[in-house]
Amino acid sequence: MSGHNKWSKIKNKKGDADAKRGAVFNKLSREIFMAAKNGGGDPSMNAALRLVLDKARAANMPKDNINRAIKKATDVDDTTNYDEITYEGYGPGGVAILVHTLTDNKNRTDAHIHTIFSRNGGNMGSSGSVAYMFDRKGYLVVEREGLDLDEDAMFEAILEAGAEDLKTSEDIFEIITAPKDFPAIKEALSSQDLTFAEAKLSMIPQNYVALTDEQMEKLDNLVDKLEDDDDVQDVFTNAEG
């Protein structure tokens, strides 16, 4: 993975997300709802819920919002449901794009995603057209500033915890895990006083596509438009940088 440029963009997007806090909380509420509905409302017994709650706390989501989402999910009389739909397509330069959504109205989401792709230099693909280019992995980011661990020490720590790989750049360590091992590895590394700037299940590209500056600018615009949609939870690409 390309660390520096990629992480700079992520941090910038986090700043943008702070300015759109209500929309961020709405998306997190859906994730919390689905995790609690599928695995129960007790985080100690539901690893998926624990991960989403960590994400919500990192976004400074109010406890009342979190509790409301859990209560709604565990209310046997509540009929709310969201469908998980993944859209696949291509962006400028042939970049592969995966779009994960949670929606209570599939027709609305279909129309929105198709429109965003067509109006912003992208093309929708059929199911399976690009998904095979990505692997589902646990993904942890540790910022190196102020960290008293060099690459060798970090590599030893992540191997002992059971992680698969370590990517190092000037700014960050990126730790890759098998999906099923992600919660346990996160907890093991946390117990060593490591703080994560990013911790989630992600789709990691098998190979990366290099783009020109112009193509990258168009791709960033397309991804921004997708991420602004209320039903979109995550957008993944195999763009380099």
ROSE-758354 format. One record per residue: residue in three letters; x, y, z of N, C-alpha, C, CB in turn; residue number from 1. Coordinates in steps of 0.2 Angstrom, whole numbers. Glycine has a CB too. Example, Ala and Ser with C-alpha at 12.3 -4.5 7.8 and 13.67 -1.06 7.14 Angstrom:
REM ROSE-758354
> r;nu;nv;nw;cau;cav;caw;cu;cv;cw;cbu;cbv;cbw;k
> ALA;66;-28;39;62;-22;39;66;-16;39;57;-22;45;1
> SER;64;-11;35;68;-5;36;64;0;39;70;-3;29;2
This chain:
REM ROSE-758354
> r;nu;nv;nw;cau;cav;caw;cu;cv;cw;cbu;cbv;cbw;k
> MET;4;-6;0;0;0;0;4;6;0;-5;0;6;1
> SER;2;11;-3;6;17;-3;4;22;3;5;21;-10;2
> GLY;9;23;7;7;25;14;6;33;14;12;24;18;3
> HIS;11;37;12;11;44;14;5;48;10;17;47;12;4
> ASN;5;47;3;0;51;0;-7;48;2;1;50;-8;5
> LYS;-8;42;2;-14;39;4;-17;41;11;-14;31;4;6
> TRP;-12;41;16;-14;43;23;-16;50;23;-8;41;28;7
> SER;-12;55;19;-14;62;19;-21;63;17;-9;65;15;8
> LYS;-23;59;12;-30;60;9;-35;58;14;-30;56;3;9
> ILE;-33;52;18;-38;50;23;-39;55;28;-35;43;26;10
> LYS;-33;58;31;-34;63;36;-37;69;34;-27;65;38;11
> ASN;-36;71;27;-40;76;25;-48;75;25;-38;78;18;12
> LYS;-49;69;23;-56;67;22;-59;66;29;-57;60;19;13
> LYS;-55;64;34;-58;64;41;-60;72;43;-52;62;46;14
> GLY;-56;76;41;-57;83;43;-63;86;39;-51;88;41;15
> ASP;-64;83;33;-71;85;29;-77;82;33;-70;83;22;16
> ALA;-76;76;35;-81;72;39;-83;76;45;-79;65;40;17
> ASP;-78;79;48;-80;83;55;-85;88;53;-74;85;58;18
> ALA;-84;91;47;-89;96;45;-96;94;43;-86;100;39;19
> LYS;-96;87;42;-103;84;40;-105;79;45;-102;81;33;20
> ARG;-104;81;52;-105;76;57;-111;73;57;-104;80;64;21
> GLY;-117;77;56;-123;73;56;-124;68;51;-129;79;54;22
> ALA;-121;68;45;-122;63;40;-117;57;42;-119;66;33;23
> VAL;-112;59;45;-107;53;48;-111;49;53;-101;56;50;24
> PHE;-114;53;58;-117;49;63;-123;45;61;-120;54;68;25
> ASN;-127;47;55;-132;44;52;-129;37;50;-135;48;47;26
> LYS;-124;37;46;-121;31;43;-118;26;49;-115;33;39;27
> LEU;-115;29;54;-113;25;59;-119;22;63;-109;29;64;28
> SER;-125;25;64;-131;23;67;-133;17;63;-136;28;67;29
> ARG;-133;17;56;-135;11;52;-130;5;54;-135;13;45;30
> GLU;-124;6;54;-119;1;55;-120;-2;62;-112;4;55;31
> ILE;-121;2;67;-122;0;74;-129;-4;74;-123;6;79;32
> PHE;-134;-2;71;-140;-5;70;-139;-12;67;-145;-1;66;33
> MET;-136;-13;62;-135;-19;58;-131;-24;63;-132;-18;52;34
> ALA;-126;-21;66;-121;-26;70;-125;-28;76;-115;-22;72;35
> ALA;-129;-24;79;-133;-26;85;-139;-31;83;-136;-20;88;36
> LYS;-142;-30;77;-147;-34;75;-145;-41;73;-151;-31;68;37
> ASN;-139;-41;70;-136;-48;68;-133;-52;74;-131;-47;63;38
> GLY;-130;-48;79;-126;-52;84;-128;-50;91;-119;-50;83;39
> GLY;-133;-46;92;-136;-44;99;-133;-38;101;-134;-50;103;40
> GLY;-136;-35;106;-134;-28;108;-129;-28;114;-140;-25;111;41
> ASP;-126;-33;116;-120;-33;121;-114;-34;117;-121;-40;125;42
> PRO;-110;-28;118;-103;-28;114;-98;-33;116;-100;-21;115;43
> SER;-99;-35;123;-94;-40;125;-95;-47;122;-95;-41;133;44
> MET;-101;-48;119;-103;-54;116;-103;-54;108;-110;-57;118;45
> ASN;-102;-48;106;-103;-46;99;-97;-42;96;-110;-42;97;46
> ALA;-92;-46;93;-86;-43;91;-87;-37;85;-81;-48;88;47
> ALA;-92;-39;81;-94;-34;76;-96;-27;79;-99;-37;71;48
> LEU;-100;-28;84;-103;-22;87;-97;-18;90;-108;-24;92;49
> ARG;-93;-22;94;-87;-18;97;-83;-14;92;-82;-24;100;50
> LEU;-82;-17;86;-78;-13;81;-82;-7;79;-77;-18;75;51
> VAL;-88;-8;78;-92;-2;75;-92;4;81;-99;-4;73;52
> LEU;-93;1;87;-93;6;93;-86;10;94;-95;2;99;53
> ASP;-81;6;92;-74;10;92;-74;15;87;-69;4;91;54
> LYS;-77;13;81;-77;18;76;-81;24;78;-80;15;69;55
> ALA;-87;23;81;-92;28;83;-88;33;88;-98;25;86;56
> ARG;-85;30;93;-82;34;98;-76;38;95;-79;29;104;57
> ALA;-72;35;90;-67;39;87;-70;45;83;-63;35;82;58
> ALA;-76;45;81;-79;50;77;-83;55;82;-84;47;72;59
> ASN;-82;53;89;-86;57;94;-93;57;93;-83;65;94;60
> MET;-96;51;92;-103;51;91;-106;51;98;-105;44;88;61
> PRO;-111;55;100;-114;55;106;-117;48;109;-120;60;107;62
> LYS;-116;47;115;-118;40;118;-126;39;117;-117;40;125;63
> ASP;-130;45;117;-137;44;116;-138;41;109;-140;51;117;64
> ASN;-135;44;104;-136;41;97;-134;34;97;-131;45;92;65
> ILE;-128;32;100;-126;25;100;-132;20;103;-120;24;104;66
> ASN;-134;23;109;-139;19;113;-145;18;109;-140;22;120;67
> ARG;-147;23;106;-154;23;102;-153;18;96;-155;30;99;68
> ALA;-147;18;93;-147;13;88;-147;6;90;-140;14;84;69
> ILE;-144;5;96;-144;-2;99;-151;-4;101;-139;-3;105;70
> LYS;-154;1;104;-161;-1;107;-166;-2;101;-163;5;111;71
> LYS;-165;2;96;-169;1;90;-168;-6;87;-168;6;85;72
> ALA;-162;-8;87;-160;-15;83;-162;-21;88;-152;-15;83;73
> THR;-163;-20;94;-165;-25;99;-172;-25;101;-160;-25;105;74
> ASP;-176;-21;98;-183;-20;99;-186;-25;94;-185;-13;98;75
> VAL;-190;-30;97;-193;-35;93;-198;-33;89;-195;-41;98;76
> ASP;-201;-27;91;-207;-24;87;-205;-19;82;-211;-21;92;77
> ASP;-198;-18;81;-196;-13;76;-195;-17;70;-189;-10;79;78
> THR;-198;-15;64;-197;-18;58;-192;-15;53;-204;-18;55;79
> THR;-188;-10;56;-183;-7;51;-178;-12;49;-179;-1;55;80
> ASN;-176;-12;43;-171;-16;40;-167;-13;35;-174;-23;38;81
> TYR;-161;-14;34;-156;-12;29;-153;-17;25;-151;-7;32;82
> ASP;-153;-17;18;-150;-22;14;-143;-19;13;-154;-22;7;83
> GLU;-138;-24;13;-131;-23;12;-130;-24;4;-126;-27;16;84
> ILE;-129;-19;0;-128;-20;-7;-121;-17;-9;-133;-17;-11;85
> THR;-117;-21;-13;-111;-19;-15;-111;-18;-23;-105;-24;-14;86
> TYR;-109;-12;-25;-109;-10;-32;-102;-10;-34;-112;-3;-33;87
> GLU;-101;-12;-41;-94;-12;-44;-94;-8;-50;-93;-20;-45;88
> GLY;-88;-5;-51;-87;-1;-57;-80;1;-58;-92;5;-56;89
> TYR;-80;6;-63;-73;8;-65;-73;16;-65;-71;5;-72;90
> GLY;-67;18;-63;-66;26;-63;-61;27;-69;-64;28;-56;91
> PRO;-59;34;-69;-54;36;-73;-47;32;-73;-52;43;-72;92
> GLY;-45;30;-79;-39;26;-80;-40;19;-79;-34;28;-75;93
> GLY;-46;17;-79;-48;10;-78;-48;7;-70;-44;6;-82;94
> VAL;-47;12;-66;-47;10;-59;-53;6;-57;-46;17;-54;95
> ALA;-52;1;-53;-58;-3;-50;-61;0;-44;-56;-10;-48;96
> ILE;-67;0;-43;-71;4;-38;-76;-1;-35;-74;10;-40;97
> LEU;-76;-2;-28;-81;-5;-24;-85;0;-20;-78;-11;-20;98
> VAL;-91;-1;-20;-95;4;-16;-100;0;-12;-99;9;-20;99
> HIS;-99;0;-5;-103;-4;0;-108;1;2;-99;-7;6;100
> THR;-115;-2;2;-120;2;5;-125;-1;10;-125;5;-1;101
> LEU;-128;2;14;-133;0;18;-140;4;16;-132;0;26;102
> THR;-145;1;14;-150;5;11;-157;2;13;-150;5;4;103
> ASP;-162;6;15;-169;4;16;-173;5;10;-172;8;22;104
> ASN;-170;7;4;-173;8;-2;-169;6;-8;-176;15;-3;105
> LYS;-169;0;-10;-164;-2;-15;-165;2;-22;-165;-10;-17;106
> ASN;-171;3;-24;-172;7;-30;-169;14;-30;-179;7;-32;107
> ARG;-170;17;-24;-167;24;-23;-159;23;-24;-169;27;-17;108
> THR;-156;19;-20;-149;18;-20;-146;16;-27;-147;13;-15;109
> ASP;-150;12;-30;-147;10;-37;-147;16;-42;-152;4;-40;110
> ALA;-152;20;-41;-153;26;-46;-147;31;-44;-160;29;-45;111
> HIS;-146;32;-38;-141;37;-35;-134;35;-38;-142;38;-28;112
> ILE;-132;28;-36;-126;26;-38;-124;26;-45;-125;19;-35;113
> HIS;-129;24;-49;-128;24;-57;-127;31;-59;-135;21;-60;114
> THR;-131;36;-56;-131;43;-58;-124;46;-57;-136;47;-55;115
> ILE;-122;44;-51;-115;47;-48;-109;44;-53;-114;45;-41;116
> PHE;-110;38;-54;-104;35;-59;-105;39;-66;-105;28;-60;117
> SER;-111;39;-69;-111;41;-76;-110;49;-76;-118;40;-78;118
> ARG;-111;53;-71;-110;60;-71;-103;62;-69;-115;64;-67;119
> ASN;-99;57;-67;-92;59;-64;-87;55;-67;-92;59;-57;120
> GLY;-87;53;-73;-82;50;-77;-81;42;-75;-76;53;-75;121
> GLY;-86;39;-72;-85;32;-71;-90;28;-75;-87;31;-63;122
> ASN;-90;21;-74;-94;16;-77;-96;11;-73;-91;14;-84;123
> MET;-102;9;-72;-104;4;-68;-102;-3;-71;-112;4;-67;124
> GLY;-101;-8;-67;-99;-14;-69;-104;-19;-67;-92;-16;-67;125
> SER;-104;-25;-69;-108;-31;-67;-106;-34;-61;-109;-36;-73;126
> SER;-110;-37;-57;-108;-41;-51;-102;-45;-52;-114;-44;-48;127
> GLY;-97;-45;-48;-91;-49;-49;-86;-46;-54;-93;-55;-52;128
> SER;-87;-40;-57;-83;-38;-62;-76;-35;-59;-86;-32;-66;129
> VAL;-76;-32;-53;-70;-30;-50;-69;-33;-43;-70;-22;-50;130
> ALA;-74;-36;-40;-73;-38;-33;-67;-43;-32;-79;-42;-31;131
> TYR;-66;-47;-37;-60;-52;-37;-53;-49;-37;-61;-56;-43;132
> MET;-53;-42;-38;-47;-39;-38;-45;-36;-30;-47;-33;-42;133
> PHE;-49;-38;-26;-49;-36;-19;-49;-42;-14;-54;-30;-17;134
> ASP;-46;-41;-8;-46;-46;-3;-49;-43;3;-39;-50;-2;135
> ARG;-53;-46;7;-56;-43;13;-51;-45;18;-63;-46;15;136
> LYS;-49;-39;22;-44;-40;27;-45;-35;33;-37;-38;24;137
> GLY;-42;-37;38;-42;-32;44;-37;-27;42;-41;-35;51;138
> TYR;-38;-21;44;-33;-15;42;-32;-11;48;-35;-11;36;139
> LEU;-26;-10;51;-25;-6;56;-19;-1;54;-22;-10;62;140
> VAL;-20;5;56;-15;11;55;-12;13;62;-18;16;51;141
> VAL;-6;14;62;-2;17;68;2;22;66;2;11;72;142
> GLU;1;28;68;5;34;66;12;34;69;2;41;67;143
> ARG;17;35;66;24;34;68;26;40;73;29;33;63;144
> GLU;23;46;72;25;52;76;25;50;83;22;58;73;145
> GLY;30;51;87;30;50;94;30;43;96;24;54;97;146
> LEU;30;38;92;30;31;93;37;29;95;27;27;88;147
> ASP;38;25;100;45;23;102;46;16;100;46;23;110;148
> LEU;44;14;93;45;8;90;48;9;83;39;4;90;149
> ASP;53;5;82;56;5;75;52;0;71;63;4;74;150
> GLU;54;-1;64;51;-6;60;52;-13;63;53;-5;53;151
> ASP;58;-15;65;59;-22;67;55;-23;73;67;-22;69;152
> ALA;55;-19;78;51;-20;84;43;-20;82;52;-14;89;153
> MET;41;-16;78;34;-17;76;32;-23;73;32;-11;72;154
> PHE;37;-25;68;36;-32;64;36;-37;69;42;-33;59;155
> GLU;40;-37;74;40;-43;79;33;-43;83;46;-42;84;156
> ALA;31;-37;85;25;-36;89;19;-39;85;23;-29;91;157
> ILE;18;-37;78;12;-39;74;13;-47;73;12;-35;68;158
> LEU;19;-49;72;19;-57;71;17;-60;77;26;-59;69;159
> GLU;19;-58;83;17;-61;89;10;-61;90;21;-58;95;160
> ALA;7;-55;88;-1;-55;89;-5;-59;84;-3;-47;88;161
> GLY;-1;-61;78;-4;-65;73;-6;-62;67;-10;-68;76;162
> ALA;-4;-56;66;-5;-52;60;-2;-55;54;-4;-45;60;163
> GLU;-4;-53;48;-2;-56;42;4;-52;39;-7;-57;36;164
> ASP;4;-46;39;9;-42;35;9;-35;39;7;-41;28;165
> LEU;15;-32;37;16;-25;39;19;-21;34;21;-25;45;166
> LYS;16;-15;32;18;-10;27;21;-4;31;12;-9;22;167
> THR;26;-2;29;29;4;32;31;10;27;36;2;35;168
> SER;29;16;30;30;22;26;33;27;31;24;25;22;169
> GLU;35;33;29;38;38;33;33;40;39;40;44;29;170
> ASP;27;40;37;22;42;42;18;37;46;17;46;39;171
> ILE;17;31;43;13;26;47;16;19;46;6;27;44;172
> PHE;13;15;51;13;8;50;6;5;48;16;4;56;173
> GLU;6;1;43;-1;-2;41;0;-9;42;-2;0;33;174
> ILE;-5;-12;46;-5;-19;48;-11;-22;45;-5;-19;56;175
> ILE;-9;-28;42;-14;-32;38;-16;-38;42;-12;-33;31;176
> THR;-22;-40;43;-24;-46;47;-29;-50;43;-27;-45;54;177
> ALA;-30;-57;44;-36;-60;42;-42;-58;45;-35;-68;43;178
> PRO;-48;-57;41;-54;-54;44;-56;-57;51;-59;-55;39;179
> LYS;-55;-64;51;-58;-67;57;-53;-66;63;-58;-75;56;180
> ASP;-47;-64;62;-42;-63;68;-42;-56;70;-35;-65;65;181
> PHE;-45;-51;66;-45;-44;67;-46;-42;74;-49;-41;62;182
> PRO;-52;-44;77;-54;-41;84;-48;-43;89;-60;-44;86;183
> ALA;-46;-50;88;-41;-52;93;-35;-49;93;-40;-60;93;184
> ILE;-32;-47;86;-26;-44;85;-26;-37;87;-24;-45;78;185
> LYS;-32;-34;86;-33;-27;88;-32;-26;96;-40;-24;86;186
> GLU;-35;-31;99;-35;-31;106;-28;-32;109;-40;-35;109;187
> ALA;-25;-37;106;-18;-39;108;-13;-33;107;-15;-45;104;188
> LEU;-14;-29;101;-9;-24;100;-11;-18;105;-9;-22;93;189
> SER;-18;-17;106;-20;-12;110;-17;-13;117;-27;-11;111;190
> SER;-16;-19;119;-14;-20;126;-6;-18;127;-15;-28;128;191
> GLN;-3;-17;121;4;-15;121;4;-7;120;8;-18;115;192
> ASP;-1;-4;122;-1;3;122;-1;6;115;4;6;126;193
> LEU;-3;2;110;-3;5;103;-10;9;102;-1;0;98;194
> THR;-10;14;99;-16;18;97;-17;18;90;-16;25;100;195
> PHE;-23;17;88;-24;16;80;-27;22;78;-28;10;79;196
> ALA;-25;25;72;-28;30;69;-33;28;64;-22;34;65;197
> GLU;-33;22;63;-38;18;58;-38;11;60;-37;19;51;198
> ALA;-44;8;61;-45;1;63;-52;-1;60;-44;0;71;199
> LYS;-51;-5;55;-58;-8;52;-56;-14;47;-61;-2;48;200
> LEU;-62;-17;46;-62;-22;40;-62;-18;34;-67;-27;41;201
> SER;-57;-20;29;-57;-16;23;-56;-21;17;-51;-12;23;202
> MET;-56;-18;11;-55;-22;5;-48;-19;2;-61;-21;0;203
> ILE;-43;-24;2;-37;-22;0;-35;-24;-7;-31;-25;5;204
> PRO;-33;-20;-11;-32;-22;-18;-26;-27;-19;-30;-16;-22;205
> GLN;-27;-31;-23;-21;-36;-25;-16;-32;-29;-24;-42;-28;206
> ASN;-18;-28;-33;-13;-24;-37;-16;-17;-37;-12;-27;-44;207
> TYR;-11;-12;-39;-13;-5;-39;-12;-2;-46;-9;-1;-34;208
> VAL;-16;3;-48;-16;6;-54;-13;13;-53;-23;6;-58;209
> ALA;-8;15;-57;-5;21;-57;-9;26;-61;2;21;-59;210
> LEU;-11;32;-59;-15;37;-63;-11;43;-64;-21;39;-59;211
> THR;-12;47;-69;-10;54;-70;-13;58;-64;-11;56;-77;212
> ASP;-10;64;-63;-13;69;-59;-20;71;-61;-9;75;-58;213
> GLU;-21;72;-67;-28;73;-70;-33;68;-68;-28;75;-77;214
> GLN;-31;62;-69;-35;56;-68;-37;55;-61;-32;49;-71;215
> MET;-31;56;-56;-32;56;-49;-37;61;-47;-26;57;-46;216
> GLU;-37;67;-49;-41;72;-47;-49;71;-49;-40;79;-51;217
> LYS;-50;68;-55;-56;65;-57;-59;60;-53;-56;63;-64;218
> LEU;-54;55;-51;-56;49;-47;-58;52;-40;-50;44;-46;219
> ASP;-54;57;-37;-56;59;-30;-63;63;-30;-50;65;-28;220
> ASN;-64;66;-36;-71;69;-36;-76;64;-36;-71;74;-42;221
> LEU;-75;59;-40;-80;53;-41;-81;50;-34;-78;48;-46;222
> VAL;-76;48;-30;-76;45;-24;-79;50;-19;-69;43;-21;223
> ASP;-78;56;-19;-81;61;-14;-89;61;-15;-78;68;-16;224
> LYS;-91;61;-22;-98;61;-23;-101;55;-21;-99;62;-31;225
> LEU;-98;49;-21;-101;43;-19;-101;43;-11;-96;37;-21;226
> GLU;-96;45;-8;-96;45;-1;-101;50;2;-89;47;2;227
> ASP;-103;55;-2;-108;60;1;-115;57;1;-107;66;-4;228
> ASP;-116;52;-3;-123;49;-3;-124;45;4;-123;43;-9;229
> ASP;-130;47;6;-132;44;13;-132;37;14;-139;47;14;230
> ASP;-133;33;8;-133;26;9;-126;22;8;-138;23;3;231
> VAL;-121;26;6;-114;23;5;-111;23;12;-111;28;0;232
> GLN;-108;17;13;-104;16;19;-97;17;18;-106;10;23;233
> ASP;-94;13;13;-87;13;11;-86;13;4;-84;7;14;234
> VAL;-81;16;1;-79;16;-6;-71;14;-6;-80;23;-9;235
> PHE;-70;9;-10;-63;6;-10;-61;6;-18;-63;-1;-8;236
> THR;-55;8;-19;-52;8;-26;-45;5;-26;-52;16;-29;237
> ASN;-43;3;-32;-36;1;-32;-31;6;-35;-36;-6;-36;238
> ALA;-33;12;-34;-28;18;-37;-22;18;-32;-32;25;-36;239
> GLU;-16;19;-36;-10;20;-32;-9;27;-30;-4;18;-37;240
> GLY;-7;28;-23;-5;34;-21;-11;37;-17;-4;39;-27;241
